[in-house]
């Protein structure tokens, strides 16, 4: 049985950082999706666009999910100054990645550096990385405020489905 360790994720992210904009990200997703077999690891990805609405769905997490990582890759440069946050609907809407950490240029990646994360994945004192657990289902969304007539990105959430207790 293959296990996805934090070292492997860090290695994949480091490789991805060197090969972006899009080819490396596709390779990372493919590798992660192939590793998810049998270990409860899931990779959810959604395209987020400048004109896709104020709230764009990424994934609905099932109960007992542990979010391990969040990434946002700009696949089409944004013009203007849109606001984009990745988080939980009805909760911390910028808890995974806040707008200030998302550069809106082609190939930019948020979620590579530890301090890219919002409060759900980074402690409030900014001293260490953490995961986020939900005992019930939770909708992960991108909140997009207008300010752009072009632009798109790929939001990815990596999470584990834990057994019920």
C-alpha positions in Angstrom: 0.0 0.0 0.0 1.4 3.4 -0.9 1.2 6.2 1.6 1.2 9.9 0.8 3.6 11.4 3.4 4.1 15.1 4.1 7.6 14.6 2.7 6.2 13.3 -0.6 3.7 16.2 -0.9 6.5 18.7 -0.1 8.7 17.0 -2.8 5.9 17.1 -5.3 5.1 20.7 -4.5 8.8 21.6 -4.9 9.0 19.9 -8.3 5.8 21.6 -9.3 7.2 25.0 -8.3 10.1 24.5 -10.7 8.0 23.4 -13.7 5.0 25.7 -13.7 2.9 27.3 -15.2 0.6 24.5 -16.3 2.5 21.4 -17.3 3.9 20.9 -13.8 0.6 21.4 -12.1 -1.1 18.9 -14.3 1.6 16.4 -13.5 1.3 17.1 -9.8 -2.5 16.5 -9.9 -2.1 13.3 -11.9 0.5 12.0 -9.4 -1.7 12.8 -6.4 -4.8 11.3 -8.0 -2.9 8.1 -8.7 -1.8 7.9 -5.1 -5.2 8.4 -3.7 -6.2 4.8 -4.4 -7.0 2.9 -1.2 -5.8 5.5 1.3 -8.7 7.8 1.5 -6.8 10.7 -0.1 -8.9 12.8 -2.4 -8.0 15.6 -4.8 -10.7 18.0 -5.8 -10.1 20.6 -8.5 -12.3 23.3 -10.1 -11.8 26.1 -12.6 -12.5 29.5 -11.0 -13.2 32.3 -13.5 -13.6 36.1 -13.4 -17.2 35.7 -14.6 -18.3 32.5 -12.9 -20.2 34.2 -10.1 -19.5 35.6 -6.7 -19.4 32.1 -5.1 -17.9 29.3 -7.1 -18.0 25.7 -5.8 -14.8 23.7 -5.5 -15.9 20.6 -3.6 -18.3 19.5 -0.9 -16.3 17.7 1.7 -18.0 14.7 3.3 -18.2 14.4 7.1 -14.9 13.4 8.8 -12.7 15.1 6.2 -9.2 16.4 6.9 -8.0 19.1 4.5 -4.3 18.7 4.0 -3.5 21.3 1.3 -4.9 24.0 -0.9 -3.5 25.4 -4.2 -4.5 28.1 -6.6 -2.8 28.3 -10.1 -3.6 31.2 -12.4 -4.2 29.7 -15.9 -5.3 33.0 -17.5 -4.0 36.3 -16.2 -6.6 38.5 -14.6 -6.9 42.1 -15.7 -8.1 44.6 -13.2 -8.1 43.8 -9.5 -10.6 41.1 -8.6 -10.7 39.7 -5.1 -10.4 35.9 -4.9 -10.6 33.9 -1.6 -10.6 30.1 -1.1 -12.4 28.9 2.0 -15.5 27.4 3.6 -19.0 28.5 2.7 -20.8 30.0 5.7 -17.6 30.1 7.7 -14.1 31.2 7.1 -14.4 32.1 3.4 -10.7 33.0 3.1 -9.5 30.2 5.5 -7.5 28.2 3.0 -6.0 31.0 0.8 -6.8 34.7 1.2 -6.8 37.1 -1.7 -3.6 38.9 -0.6 -1.7 35.7 -1.3 -3.0 35.2 -4.8 -1.0 36.9 -7.5 -3.2 37.3 -10.6 -0.6 36.8 -13.2 -0.3 33.8 -15.6 1.4 30.8 -13.9 1.3 32.3 -10.4 0.7 29.7 -7.7 -0.7 30.2 -4.2 -0.2 27.4 -1.7 3.4 26.6 -2.3 4.8 28.6 0.6 3.5 27.9 4.1 2.5 31.5 4.7 0.3 31.5 1.6 -2.4 29.7 3.7 -5.4 31.3 5.5 -6.2 30.7 9.2 -7.6 27.2 8.7 -4.3 25.9 7.4 -1.9 28.2 9.2 -2.0 29.0 12.9 -3.0 32.5 13.9 0.4 33.3 15.3 1.9 32.3 11.9 4.3 29.9 13.5 3.3 26.6 12.0 1.3 24.7 9.4 -1.8 22.8 10.3 -4.6 20.7 8.7 -8.4 21.5 9.0 -10.9 18.9 10.1 -14.7 18.9 9.6 -17.0 16.5 11.4 -19.9 17.4 9.1 -20.0 18.0 5.4 -18.6 21.4 4.3 -18.7 23.3 1.0 -15.3 24.6 -0.1 -15.8 27.7 -2.3 -14.0 30.4 -4.1 -15.4 33.9 -3.4 -14.8 36.1 -6.4 -15.5 39.9 -6.3 -15.6 41.7 -9.7 -12.9 43.9 -10.9 -11.7 41.9 -13.9 -13.0 41.2 -17.4 -10.6 38.3 -18.0 -8.9 35.7 -15.9 -9.1 32.1 -14.6 -7.4 29.8 -12.3 -7.5 26.2 -11.0 -8.3 25.8 -7.3 -7.3 22.4 -5.8 -8.1 21.0 -2.4 -6.3 17.9 -1.2 -8.1 16.1 1.7 -8.4 12.8 3.4 -11.7 11.0 4.2 -11.2 9.7 7.8 -13.2 6.8 9.2 -16.2 7.6 11.3 -15.6 7.4 15.0 
